[in-house]
Amino acid sequence: MGIFDSIARGFGSLRSLSDAELEEEREALRLQYVDCGDDIARADRLYNELHRYDEEMTRRANEAYERENPDATTRHREHGWYLPNDD
């Protein structure tokens, strides 16, 4: 980890973490969230942090998919994105 990675990590960036580290830290946060009990402020803070981790994991998954499938296109149905064509 270089100097810029450690600075970015200090400001809250999750990009410098490996996938395994990201999953481990997210699981630790999830367990803290489950155990926070009646402390609503702490639960709210942990909930937002969990979503930050989820967004980073989703970003990485989307980038991996785009690398593996460079010519992929979004399918659009006649009646909408997710509606069936069985009129």
N, CA, C and O atoms as a CHARMM CRD file, in Angstrom:
* protein
*
  348
    1    1 MET  N      0.85100  -1.16800   0.00000 PROA 1      0.00000
    2    1 MET  CA     0.00000   0.00000   0.00000 PROA 1      0.00000
    3    1 MET  C      0.89000   1.22300   0.00000 PROA 1      0.00000
    4    1 MET  O      1.75900   1.36300   0.86000 PROA 1      0.00000
    5    2 GLY  N      0.68300   2.09900  -0.94900 PROA 2      0.00000
    6    2 GLY  CA     1.49400   3.29200  -1.06700 PROA 2      0.00000
    7    2 GLY  C      0.99500   4.42500  -0.20400 PROA 2      0.00000
    8    2 GLY  O     -0.00600   4.29400   0.50000 PROA 2      0.00000
    9    3 ILE  N      1.69100   5.52600  -0.26200 PROA 3      0.00000
   10    3 ILE  CA     1.34500   6.69500   0.54700 PROA 3      0.00000
   11    3 ILE  C     -0.01900   7.25200   0.15700 PROA 3      0.00000
   12    3 ILE  O     -0.78400   7.68600   1.01800 PROA 3      0.00000
   13    4 PHE  N     -0.32700   7.24200  -1.14300 PROA 4      0.00000
   14    4 PHE  CA    -1.61100   7.78900  -1.58400 PROA 4      0.00000
   15    4 PHE  C     -2.77000   6.88900  -1.17000 PROA 4      0.00000
   16    4 PHE  O     -3.86200   7.37200  -0.87000 PROA 4      0.00000
   17    5 ASP  N     -2.52900   5.57500  -1.15400 PROA 5      0.00000
   18    5 ASP  CA    -3.56700   4.65400  -0.69000 PROA 5      0.00000
   19    5 ASP  C     -3.87600   4.87500   0.77800 PROA 5      0.00000
   20    5 ASP  O     -5.03900   4.85500   1.18200 PROA 5      0.00000
   21    6 SER  N     -2.83700   5.08600   1.58200 PROA 6      0.00000
   22    6 SER  CA    -3.06900   5.29500   3.01000 PROA 6      0.00000
   23    6 SER  C     -3.76600   6.63300   3.26600 PROA 6      0.00000
   24    6 SER  O     -4.58600   6.73900   4.17700 PROA 6      0.00000
   25    7 ILE  N     -3.44500   7.64800   2.47100 PROA 7      0.00000
   26    7 ILE  CA    -4.13100   8.94300   2.59900 PROA 7      0.00000
   27    7 ILE  C     -5.59800   8.80100   2.20000 PROA 7      0.00000
   28    7 ILE  O     -6.48300   9.30700   2.89000 PROA 7      0.00000
   29    8 ALA  N     -5.85700   8.11500   1.08900 PROA 8      0.00000
   30    8 ALA  CA    -7.22800   7.90700   0.63300 PROA 8      0.00000
   31    8 ALA  C     -8.01600   7.10700   1.65900 PROA 8      0.00000
   32    8 ALA  O     -9.18900   7.38800   1.90600 PROA 8      0.00000
   33    9 ARG  N     -7.37500   6.11500   2.25400 PROA 9      0.00000
   34    9 ARG  CA    -8.04200   5.29800   3.27800 PROA 9      0.00000
   35    9 ARG  C     -8.37900   6.15500   4.49300 PROA 9      0.00000
   36    9 ARG  O     -9.42100   5.96200   5.11900 PROA 9      0.00000
   37   10 GLY  N     -7.51000   7.09100   4.82700 PROA 10     0.00000
   38   10 GLY  CA    -7.76900   7.99000   5.94500 PROA 10     0.00000
   39   10 GLY  C     -8.97700   8.87900   5.70700 PROA 10     0.00000
   40   10 GLY  O     -9.66100   9.27300   6.65200 PROA 10     0.00000
   41   11 PHE  N     -9.23900   9.19400   4.44900 PROA 11     0.00000
   42   11 PHE  CA   -10.40900  10.01000   4.10300 PROA 11     0.00000
   43   11 PHE  C    -11.64800   9.16700   3.83100 PROA 11     0.00000
   44   11 PHE  O    -12.68800   9.70000   3.44500 PROA 11     0.00000
   45   12 GLY  N    -11.54400   7.86200   4.03000 PROA 12     0.00000
   46   12 GLY  CA   -12.71600   7.00100   3.91100 PROA 12     0.00000
   47   12 GLY  C    -12.85700   6.25000   2.60200 PROA 12     0.00000
   48   12 GLY  O    -13.90300   5.64700   2.36300 PROA 12     0.00000
   49   13 SER  N    -11.85200   6.26000   1.74800 PROA 13     0.00000
   50   13 SER  CA   -11.93300   5.54000   0.48900 PROA 13     0.00000
   51   13 SER  C    -11.76200   4.04500   0.73200 PROA 13     0.00000
   52   13 SER  O    -10.91700   3.63300   1.52700 PROA 13     0.00000
   53   14 LEU  N    -12.55900   3.24300   0.05200 PROA 14     0.00000
   54   14 LEU  CA   -12.48600   1.80000   0.19000 PROA 14     0.00000
   55   14 LEU  C    -11.77400   1.14900  -0.99100 PROA 14     0.00000
   56   14 LEU  O    -11.61500  -0.07100  -1.01500 PROA 14     0.00000
   57   15 ARG  N    -11.35100   1.93100  -1.95400 PROA 15     0.00000
   58   15 ARG  CA   -10.74300   1.39200  -3.17200 PROA 15     0.00000
   59   15 ARG  C     -9.42700   0.68400  -2.93000 PROA 15     0.00000
   60   15 ARG  O     -9.06600  -0.20700  -3.69900 PROA 15     0.00000
   61   16 SER  N     -8.69700   1.05000  -1.88700 PROA 16     0.00000
   62   16 SER  CA    -7.38600   0.45600  -1.66300 PROA 16     0.00000
   63   16 SER  C     -7.46900  -0.92400  -1.01700 PROA 16     0.00000
   64   16 SER  O     -6.46300  -1.63000  -0.94900 PROA 16     0.00000
   65   17 LEU  N     -8.63500  -1.31600  -0.54700 PROA 17     0.00000
   66   17 LEU  CA    -8.79500  -2.62500   0.08400 PROA 17     0.00000
   67   17 LEU  C     -8.93300  -3.72000  -0.96900 PROA 17     0.00000
   68   17 LEU  O     -9.50100  -3.50100  -2.03800 PROA 17     0.00000
   69   18 SER  N     -8.40600  -4.89800  -0.65300 PROA 18     0.00000
   70   18 SER  CA    -8.62400  -6.03500  -1.53400 PROA 18     0.00000
   71   18 SER  C    -10.05900  -6.51900  -1.34400 PROA 18     0.00000
   72   18 SER  O    -10.73700  -6.10500  -0.40400 PROA 18     0.00000
   73   19 ASP  N    -10.51400  -7.38200  -2.22400 PROA 19     0.00000
   74   19 ASP  CA   -11.88400  -7.88900  -2.11500 PROA 19     0.00000
   75   19 ASP  C    -12.09500  -8.64100  -0.80200 PROA 19     0.00000
   76   19 ASP  O    -13.14000  -8.50200  -0.16600 PROA 19     0.00000
   77   20 ALA  N    -11.10300  -9.43800  -0.39600 PROA 20     0.00000
   78   20 ALA  CA   -11.22000 -10.19900   0.85100 PROA 20     0.00000
   79   20 ALA  C    -11.27100  -9.26300   2.06000 PROA 20     0.00000
   80   20 ALA  O    -12.06700  -9.47200   2.97600 PROA 20     0.00000
   81   21 GLU  N    -10.42200  -8.23400   2.06300 PROA 21     0.00000
   82   21 GLU  CA   -10.42200  -7.26900   3.16700 PROA 21     0.00000
   83   21 GLU  C    -11.75600  -6.51800   3.22500 PROA 21     0.00000
   84   21 GLU  O    -12.29400  -6.26400   4.30300 PROA 21     0.00000
   85   22 LEU  N    -12.26700  -6.17500   2.06800 PROA 22     0.00000
   86   22 LEU  CA   -13.54400  -5.46400   1.99800 PROA 22     0.00000
   87   22 LEU  C    -14.67100  -6.32100   2.58100 PROA 22     0.00000
   88   22 LEU  O    -15.50400  -5.82400   3.33900 PROA 22     0.00000
   89   23 GLU  N    -14.69300  -7.60100   2.22900 PROA 23     0.00000
   90   23 GLU  CA   -15.72100  -8.49300   2.74800 PROA 23     0.00000
   91   23 GLU  C    -15.57900  -8.69700   4.25400 PROA 23     0.00000
   92   23 GLU  O    -16.57700  -8.73300   4.97400 PROA 23     0.00000
   93   24 GLU  N    -14.33800  -8.83100   4.73400 PROA 24     0.00000
   94   24 GLU  CA   -14.10700  -9.01800   6.16500 PROA 24     0.00000
   95   24 GLU  C    -14.55100  -7.79800   6.97100 PROA 24     0.00000
   96   24 GLU  O    -15.21100  -7.93600   8.00100 PROA 24     0.00000
   97   25 GLU  N    -14.18900  -6.61700   6.50300 PROA 25     0.00000
   98   25 GLU  CA   -14.57000  -5.39800   7.21500 PROA 25     0.00000
   99   25 GLU  C    -16.08000  -5.17900   7.16600 PROA 25     0.00000
  100   25 GLU  O    -16.66700  -4.71200   8.14200 PROA 25     0.00000
  101   26 ARG  N    -16.71200  -5.51100   6.04300 PROA 26     0.00000
  102   26 ARG  CA   -18.15700  -5.36900   5.94600 PROA 26     0.00000
  103   26 ARG  C    -18.85300  -6.31600   6.91100 PROA 26     0.00000
  104   26 ARG  O    -19.82700  -5.93800   7.56200 PROA 26     0.00000
  105   27 GLU  N    -18.35700  -7.54200   7.00600 PROA 27     0.00000
  106   27 GLU  CA   -18.95500  -8.50200   7.93300 PROA 27     0.00000
  107   27 GLU  C    -18.79800  -8.03600   9.38100 PROA 27     0.00000
  108   27 GLU  O    -19.71700  -8.19600  10.18400 PROA 27     0.00000
  109   28 ALA  N    -17.64500  -7.46200   9.71700 PROA 28     0.00000
  110   28 ALA  CA   -17.44000  -6.93600  11.07000 PROA 28     0.00000
  111   28 ALA  C    -18.42700  -5.79300  11.35600 PROA 28     0.00000
  112   28 ALA  O    -18.98600  -5.71000  12.44900 PROA 28     0.00000
  113   29 LEU  N    -18.63500  -4.92400  10.37300 PROA 29     0.00000
  114   29 LEU  CA   -19.61600  -3.83900  10.53100 PROA 29     0.00000
  115   29 LEU  C    -21.03200  -4.38000  10.66600 PROA 29     0.00000
  116   29 LEU  O    -21.82200  -3.87600  11.46400 PROA 29     0.00000
  117   30 ARG  N    -21.34900  -5.40400   9.88800 PROA 30     0.00000
  118   30 ARG  CA   -22.68100  -5.99700   9.95700 PROA 30     0.00000
  119   30 ARG  C    -22.94800  -6.57500  11.34200 PROA 30     0.00000
  120   30 ARG  O    -24.04000  -6.41600  11.88800 PROA 30     0.00000
  121   31 LEU  N    -21.94700  -7.24400  11.90700 PROA 31     0.00000
  122   31 LEU  CA   -22.11000  -7.80800  13.24100 PROA 31     0.00000
  123   31 LEU  C    -22.28000  -6.71400  14.29300 PROA 31     0.00000
  124   31 LEU  O    -23.05900  -6.87200  15.23300 PROA 31     0.00000
  125   32 GLN  N    -21.55400  -5.60400  14.13900 PROA 32     0.00000
  126   32 GLN  CA   -21.72500  -4.47600  15.05200 PROA 32     0.00000
  127   32 GLN  C    -23.12800  -3.89400  14.91200 PROA 32     0.00000
  128   32 GLN  O    -23.75100  -3.51700  15.90400 PROA 32     0.00000
  129   33 TYR  N    -23.62000  -3.82100  13.68300 PROA 33     0.00000
  130   33 TYR  CA   -24.95800  -3.29000  13.42900 PROA 33     0.00000
  131   33 TYR  C    -26.02200  -4.15900  14.09600 PROA 33     0.00000
  132   33 TYR  O    -26.97200  -3.64900  14.68900 PROA 33     0.00000
  133   34 VAL  N    -25.85200  -5.46900  13.99100 PROA 34     0.00000
  134   34 VAL  CA   -26.81300  -6.38700  14.58800 PROA 34     0.00000
  135   34 VAL  C    -26.80000  -6.27200  16.10500 PROA 34     0.00000
  136   34 VAL  O    -27.84300  -6.41000  16.74300 PROA 34     0.00000
  137   35 ASP  N    -25.63100  -6.02000  16.69200 PROA 35     0.00000
  138   35 ASP  CA   -25.48900  -5.97600  18.14800 PROA 35     0.00000
  139   35 ASP  C    -25.72700  -4.60500  18.76600 PROA 35     0.00000
  140   35 ASP  O    -25.62100  -4.47500  19.98600 PROA 35     0.00000
  141   36 CYS  N    -26.03900  -3.59100  17.99500 PROA 36     0.00000
  142   36 CYS  CA   -26.10800  -2.24500  18.56400 PROA 36     0.00000
  143   36 CYS  C    -27.33900  -2.01400  19.43200 PROA 36     0.00000
  144   36 CYS  O    -27.36700  -1.05100  20.19800 PROA 36     0.00000
  145   37 GLY  N    -28.35000  -2.86100  19.33500 PROA 37     0.00000
  146   37 GLY  CA   -29.49600  -2.77800  20.24400 PROA 37     0.00000
  147   37 GLY  C    -30.29400  -1.50300  20.10300 PROA 37     0.00000
  148   37 GLY  O    -30.75800  -1.17200  19.01200 PROA 37     0.00000
  149   38 ASP  N    -30.46100  -0.76900  21.22500 PROA 38     0.00000
  150   38 ASP  CA   -31.31300   0.42200  21.25400 PROA 38     0.00000
  151   38 ASP  C    -30.59300   1.71300  20.88700 PROA 38     0.00000
  152   38 ASP  O    -31.20300   2.78200  20.91500 PROA 38     0.00000
  153   39 ASP  N    -29.32500   1.64000  20.54900 PROA 39     0.00000
  154   39 ASP  CA   -28.55500   2.84000  20.19800 PROA 39     0.00000
  155   39 ASP  C    -28.85000   3.21200  18.74200 PROA 39     0.00000
  156   39 ASP  O    -28.15000   2.77400  17.82900 PROA 39     0.00000
  157   40 ILE  N    -29.87700   4.01000  18.53900 PROA 40     0.00000
  158   40 ILE  CA   -30.35700   4.34400  17.19900 PROA 40     0.00000
  159   40 ILE  C    -29.32500   5.14500  16.40900 PROA 40     0.00000
  160   40 ILE  O    -29.15700   4.91600  15.21100 PROA 40     0.00000
  161   41 ALA  N    -28.64200   6.06600  17.05000 PROA 41     0.00000
  162   41 ALA  CA   -27.64500   6.88100  16.35400 PROA 41     0.00000
  163   41 ALA  C    -26.51400   6.00700  15.81900 PROA 41     0.00000
  164   41 ALA  O    -26.06300   6.18500  14.68700 PROA 41     0.00000
  165   42 ARG  N    -26.06600   5.07300  16.63200 PROA 42     0.00000
  166   42 ARG  CA   -24.99300   4.16600  16.19900 PROA 42     0.00000
  167   42 ARG  C    -25.49200   3.25800  15.08300 PROA 42     0.00000
  168   42 ARG  O    -24.77000   3.01600  14.11500 PROA 42     0.00000
  169   43 ALA  N    -26.71200   2.75600  15.20500 PROA 43     0.00000
  170   43 ALA  CA   -27.28600   1.89600  14.17300 PROA 43     0.00000
  171   43 ALA  C    -27.39800   2.64400  12.85100 PROA 43     0.00000
  172   43 ALA  O    -27.11400   2.08000  11.79400 PROA 43     0.00000
  173   44 ASP  N    -27.80500   3.89400  12.90000 PROA 44     0.00000
  174   44 ASP  CA   -27.92700   4.70800  11.69100 PROA 44     0.00000
  175   44 ASP  C    -26.56800   4.91000  11.02400 PROA 44     0.00000
  176   44 ASP  O    -26.44400   4.79400   9.80400 PROA 44     0.00000
  177   45 ARG  N    -25.55500   5.21200  11.83000 PROA 45     0.00000
  178   45 ARG  CA   -24.20600   5.41100  11.30700 PROA 45     0.00000
  179   45 ARG  C    -23.67000   4.11600  10.67200 PROA 45     0.00000
  180   45 ARG  O    -23.08000   4.14900   9.59200 PROA 45     0.00000
  181   46 LEU  N    -23.88000   2.98000  11.34900 PROA 46     0.00000
  182   46 LEU  CA   -23.41300   1.69700  10.82300 PROA 46     0.00000
  183   46 LEU  C    -24.18300   1.30000   9.56600 PROA 46     0.00000
  184   46 LEU  O    -23.61100   0.71900   8.64400 PROA 46     0.00000
  185   47 TYR  N    -25.47000   1.61100   9.52800 PROA 47     0.00000
  186   47 TYR  CA   -26.28800   1.31700   8.35500 PROA 47     0.00000
  187   47 TYR  C    -25.75400   2.05500   7.12800 PROA 47     0.00000
  188   47 TYR  O    -25.62700   1.47600   6.05000 PROA 47     0.00000
  189   48 ASN  N    -25.44500   3.34100   7.30600 PROA 48     0.00000
  190   48 ASN  CA   -24.88900   4.12500   6.20300 PROA 48     0.00000
  191   48 ASN  C    -23.52300   3.59300   5.77900 PROA 48     0.00000
  192   48 ASN  O    -23.21000   3.56500   4.58900 PROA 48     0.00000
  193   49 GLU  N    -22.71900   3.17600   6.73600 PROA 49     0.00000
  194   49 GLU  CA   -21.40000   2.63500   6.42100 PROA 49     0.00000
  195   49 GLU  C    -21.53100   1.31000   5.67000 PROA 49     0.00000
  196   49 GLU  O    -20.75900   1.04600   4.74800 PROA 49     0.00000
  197   50 LEU  N    -22.48700   0.48500   6.04800 PROA 50     0.00000
  198   50 LEU  CA   -22.72500  -0.77100   5.33200 PROA 50     0.00000
  199   50 LEU  C    -23.09800  -0.50200   3.87400 PROA 50     0.00000
  200   50 LEU  O    -22.66100  -1.22300   2.97700 PROA 50     0.00000
  201   51 HSD  N    -23.89200   0.52000   3.64100 PROA 51     0.00000
  202   51 HSD  CA   -24.25500   0.86400   2.26700 PROA 51     0.00000
  203   51 HSD  C    -23.05300   1.35800   1.47100 PROA 51     0.00000
  204   51 HSD  O    -22.97000   1.12200   0.26600 PROA 51     0.00000
  205   52 ARG  N    -22.13000   2.03600   2.12600 PROA 52     0.00000
  206   52 ARG  CA   -20.90000   2.45200   1.44300 PROA 52     0.00000
  207   52 ARG  C    -20.10700   1.23100   0.97800 PROA 52     0.00000
  208   52 ARG  O    -19.59400   1.19800  -0.14100 PROA 52     0.00000
  209   53 TYR  N    -20.01700   0.24200   1.84200 PROA 53     0.00000
  210   53 TYR  CA   -19.32000  -0.99000   1.48000 PROA 53     0.00000
  211   53 TYR  C    -20.05800  -1.71100   0.35400 PROA 53     0.00000
  212   53 TYR  O    -19.42800  -2.21900  -0.57300 PROA 53     0.00000
  213   54 ASP  N    -21.38900  -1.75900   0.42800 PROA 54     0.00000
  214   54 ASP  CA   -22.17400  -2.40200  -0.62600 PROA 54     0.00000
  215   54 ASP  C    -21.98100  -1.71300  -1.97000 PROA 54     0.00000
  216   54 ASP  O    -21.85800  -2.37700  -2.99900 PROA 54     0.00000
  217   55 GLU  N    -21.95300  -0.39100  -1.96300 PROA 55     0.00000
  218   55 GLU  CA   -21.74800   0.35600  -3.20700 PROA 55     0.00000
  219   55 GLU  C    -20.38400   0.05800  -3.81200 PROA 55     0.00000
  220   55 GLU  O    -20.26500  -0.08200  -5.03000 PROA 55     0.00000
  221   56 GLU  N    -19.35600  -0.04000  -2.97900 PROA 56     0.00000
  222   56 GLU  CA   -18.01300  -0.35500  -3.48200 PROA 56     0.00000
  223   56 GLU  C    -17.96700  -1.76900  -4.04500 PROA 56     0.00000
  224   56 GLU  O    -17.35700  -2.00500  -5.08800 PROA 56     0.00000
  225   57 MET  N    -18.60600  -2.70600  -3.36000 PROA 57     0.00000
  226   57 MET  CA   -18.63000  -4.08700  -3.85600 PROA 57     0.00000
  227   57 MET  C    -19.40000  -4.18900  -5.16600 PROA 57     0.00000
  228   57 MET  O    -19.00600  -4.94000  -6.05800 PROA 57     0.00000
  229   58 THR  N    -20.49000  -3.44500  -5.28800 PROA 58     0.00000
  230   58 THR  CA   -21.26500  -3.42700  -6.52700 PROA 58     0.00000
  231   58 THR  C    -20.46500  -2.79700  -7.65800 PROA 58     0.00000
  232   58 THR  O    -20.49300  -3.28200  -8.79000 PROA 58     0.00000
  233   59 ARG  N    -19.74900  -1.70900  -7.35100 PROA 59     0.00000
  234   59 ARG  CA   -18.92000  -1.05800  -8.37000 PROA 59     0.00000
  235   59 ARG  C    -17.86800  -2.02900  -8.90100 PROA 59     0.00000
  236   59 ARG  O    -17.64600  -2.11500 -10.10900 PROA 59     0.00000
  237   60 ARG  N    -17.23100  -2.74800  -8.00200 PROA 60     0.00000
  238   60 ARG  CA   -16.20300  -3.71100  -8.41300 PROA 60     0.00000
  239   60 ARG  C    -16.80500  -4.84200  -9.23700 PROA 60     0.00000
  240   60 ARG  O    -16.20900  -5.26500 -10.22700 PROA 60     0.00000
  241   61 ALA  N    -17.97000  -5.33700  -8.84700 PROA 61     0.00000
  242   61 ALA  CA   -18.62400  -6.41000  -9.59700 PROA 61     0.00000
  243   61 ALA  C    -19.00600  -5.93200 -10.99500 PROA 61     0.00000
  244   61 ALA  O    -18.84200  -6.66900 -11.96700 PROA 61     0.00000
  245   62 ASN  N    -19.51600  -4.70200 -11.10400 PROA 62     0.00000
  246   62 ASN  CA   -19.87800  -4.16100 -12.41400 PROA 62     0.00000
  247   62 ASN  C    -18.65400  -3.97500 -13.30100 PROA 62     0.00000
  248   62 ASN  O    -18.70600  -4.26400 -14.49600 PROA 62     0.00000
  249   63 GLU  N    -17.55300  -3.49700 -12.72600 PROA 63     0.00000
  250   63 GLU  CA   -16.32200  -3.34300 -13.51100 PROA 63     0.00000
  251   63 GLU  C    -15.81400  -4.69900 -13.99400 PROA 63     0.00000
  252   63 GLU  O    -15.37200  -4.82000 -15.13700 PROA 63     0.00000
  253   64 ALA  N    -15.86900  -5.71100 -13.14300 PROA 64     0.00000
  254   64 ALA  CA   -15.42500  -7.05100 -13.53700 PROA 64     0.00000
  255   64 ALA  C    -16.31200  -7.59400 -14.65600 PROA 64     0.00000
  256   64 ALA  O    -15.81100  -8.20600 -15.59900 PROA 64     0.00000
  257   65 TYR  N    -17.61000  -7.37700 -14.56100 PROA 65     0.00000
  258   65 TYR  CA   -18.52200  -7.84300 -15.60100 PROA 65     0.00000
  259   65 TYR  C    -18.24000  -7.13500 -16.92200 PROA 65     0.00000
  260   65 TYR  O    -18.23800  -7.76700 -17.97800 PROA 65     0.00000
  261   66 GLU  N    -18.00200  -5.82800 -16.86700 PROA 66     0.00000
  262   66 GLU  CA   -17.71200  -5.07800 -18.09700 PROA 66     0.00000
  263   66 GLU  C    -16.40600  -5.52600 -18.73600 PROA 66     0.00000
  264   66 GLU  O    -16.28800  -5.54100 -19.96200 PROA 66     0.00000
  265   67 ARG  N    -15.41700  -5.89300 -17.90900 PROA 67     0.00000
  266   67 ARG  CA   -14.15700  -6.40800 -18.46200 PROA 67     0.00000
  267   67 ARG  C    -14.35900  -7.75800 -19.13800 PROA 67     0.00000
  268   67 ARG  O    -13.78600  -8.01800 -20.19600 PROA 67     0.00000
  269   68 GLU  N    -15.17400  -8.61600 -18.52900 PROA 68     0.00000
  270   68 GLU  CA   -15.40000  -9.95700 -19.06500 PROA 68     0.00000
  271   68 GLU  C    -16.34600  -9.95500 -20.26100 PROA 68     0.00000
  272   68 GLU  O    -16.26200 -10.83500 -21.11800 PROA 68     0.00000
  273   69 ASN  N    -17.23900  -8.98200 -20.32300 PROA 69     0.00000
  274   69 ASN  CA   -18.23800  -8.90300 -21.39300 PROA 69     0.00000
  275   69 ASN  C    -18.22700  -7.51300 -22.01800 PROA 69     0.00000
  276   69 ASN  O    -19.14000  -6.72500 -21.77200 PROA 69     0.00000
  277   70 PRO  N    -17.21200  -7.19500 -22.82100 PROA 70     0.00000
  278   70 PRO  CA   -17.09600  -5.82600 -23.34500 PROA 70     0.00000
  279   70 PRO  C    -18.19000  -5.45100 -24.33900 PROA 70     0.00000
  280   70 PRO  O    -18.47600  -4.26600 -24.51100 PROA 70     0.00000
  281   71 ASP  N    -18.80800  -6.43000 -24.99600 PROA 71     0.00000
  282   71 ASP  CA   -19.82200  -6.13000 -26.00300 PROA 71     0.00000
  283   71 ASP  C    -21.24600  -6.33300 -25.48700 PROA 71     0.00000
  284   71 ASP  O    -22.18100  -6.39800 -26.28400 PROA 71     0.00000
  285   72 ALA  N    -21.42300  -6.43100 -24.20000 PROA 72     0.00000
  286   72 ALA  CA   -22.75300  -6.66400 -23.63000 PROA 72     0.00000
  287   72 ALA  C    -23.62800  -5.43000 -23.81200 PROA 72     0.00000
  288   72 ALA  O    -23.17000  -4.29500 -23.67700 PROA 72     0.00000
  289   73 THR  N    -24.89100  -5.67800 -24.12200 PROA 73     0.00000
  290   73 THR  CA   -25.85500  -4.59400 -24.26000 PROA 73     0.00000
  291   73 THR  C    -27.03100  -4.86200 -23.33500 PROA 73     0.00000
  292   73 THR  O    -27.29200  -6.01100 -22.97700 PROA 73     0.00000
  293   74 THR  N    -27.73100  -3.82300 -22.95200 PROA 74     0.00000
  294   74 THR  CA   -28.90000  -3.95600 -22.10200 PROA 74     0.00000
  295   74 THR  C    -30.08400  -4.37100 -22.95100 PROA 74     0.00000
  296   74 THR  O    -30.34500  -3.78400 -24.00200 PROA 74     0.00000
  297   75 ARG  N    -30.78800  -5.36900 -22.49900 PROA 75     0.00000
  298   75 ARG  CA   -31.95800  -5.84000 -23.23800 PROA 75     0.00000
  299   75 ARG  C    -33.14700  -4.93900 -22.95100 PROA 75     0.00000
  300   75 ARG  O    -33.43100  -4.62500 -21.79500 PROA 75     0.00000
  301   76 HSD  N    -33.83100  -4.53100 -23.98700 PROA 76     0.00000
  302   76 HSD  CA   -35.01200  -3.68000 -23.83700 PROA 76     0.00000
  303   76 HSD  C    -36.18300  -4.38400 -24.49600 PROA 76     0.00000
  304   76 HSD  O    -36.15200  -4.68000 -25.69000 PROA 76     0.00000
  305   77 ARG  N    -37.20600  -4.64700 -23.71600 PROA 77     0.00000
  306   77 ARG  CA   -38.39100  -5.31800 -24.22900 PROA 77     0.00000
  307   77 ARG  C    -39.30700  -4.30300 -24.90300 PROA 77     0.00000
  308   77 ARG  O    -39.15200  -3.09700 -24.70900 PROA 77     0.00000
  309   78 GLU  N    -40.22600  -4.77300 -25.66900 PROA 78     0.00000
  310   78 GLU  CA   -41.13400  -3.90400 -26.40600 PROA 78     0.00000
  311   78 GLU  C    -42.00200  -3.05100 -25.48200 PROA 78     0.00000
  312   78 GLU  O    -42.28100  -1.89200 -25.78900 PROA 78     0.00000
  313   79 HSD  N    -42.42800  -3.61700 -24.35600 PROA 79     0.00000
  314   79 HSD  CA   -43.34900  -2.92400 -23.45800 PROA 79     0.00000
  315   79 HSD  C    -42.67100  -2.35300 -22.22100 PROA 79     0.00000
  316   79 HSD  O    -43.35900  -1.94300 -21.28700 PROA 79     0.00000
  317   80 GLY  N    -41.38500  -2.31600 -22.18700 PROA 80     0.00000
  318   80 GLY  CA   -40.68300  -1.78800 -21.02600 PROA 80     0.00000
  319   80 GLY  C    -39.52100  -2.68800 -20.64500 PROA 80     0.00000
  320   80 GLY  O    -39.33500  -3.76500 -21.21300 PROA 80     0.00000
  321   81 TRP  N    -38.75700  -2.23800 -19.69500 PROA 81     0.00000
  322   81 TRP  CA   -37.53600  -2.95400 -19.33200 PROA 81     0.00000
  323   81 TRP  C    -37.81400  -4.32300 -18.73100 PROA 81     0.00000
  324   81 TRP  O    -37.14400  -5.29000 -19.09400 PROA 81     0.00000
  325   82 TYR  N    -38.76300  -4.43500 -17.84100 PROA 82     0.00000
  326   82 TYR  CA   -38.96000  -5.68100 -17.12500 PROA 82     0.00000
  327   82 TYR  C    -40.36000  -6.27500 -17.32000 PROA 82     0.00000
  328   82 TYR  O    -40.76200  -7.17100 -16.57800 PROA 82     0.00000
  329   83 LEU  N    -41.08400  -5.78700 -18.29400 PROA 83     0.00000
  330   83 LEU  CA   -42.43700  -6.27200 -18.51100 PROA 83     0.00000
  331   83 LEU  C    -42.42900  -7.40000 -19.53900 PROA 83     0.00000
  332   83 LEU  O    -41.63200  -7.36900 -20.47700 PROA 83     0.00000
  333   84 PRO  N    -43.29800  -8.39000 -19.38100 PROA 84     0.00000
  334   84 PRO  CA   -43.33000  -9.50500 -20.33300 PROA 84     0.00000
  335   84 PRO  C    -43.95400  -9.09100 -21.66600 PROA 84     0.00000
  336   84 PRO  O    -44.69200  -8.10800 -21.73200 PROA 84     0.00000
  337   85 ASN  N    -43.65900  -9.83500 -22.71200 PROA 85     0.00000
  338   85 ASN  CA   -44.19600  -9.57100 -24.05000 PROA 85     0.00000
  339   85 ASN  C    -45.39600 -10.45400 -24.36400 PROA 85     0.00000
  340   85 ASN  O    -45.66900 -10.70600 -25.53800 PROA 85     0.00000
  341   86 ASP  N    -46.10900 -10.92500 -23.37400 PROA 86     0.00000
  342   86 ASP  CA   -47.21300 -11.85800 -23.62300 PROA 86     0.00000
  343   86 ASP  C    -48.55800 -11.12400 -23.62600 PROA 86     0.00000
  344   86 ASP  O    -49.34800 -11.27000 -22.69300 PROA 86     0.00000
  345   87 ASP  N    -48.80800 -10.35500 -24.65200 PROA 87     0.00000
  346   87 ASP  CA   -50.08300  -9.61300 -24.78500 PROA 87     0.00000
  347   87 ASP  C    -51.19400 -10.57400 -25.07800 PROA 87     0.00000
  348   87 ASP  O    -52.34400 -10.16200 -25.22700 PROA 87     0.00000
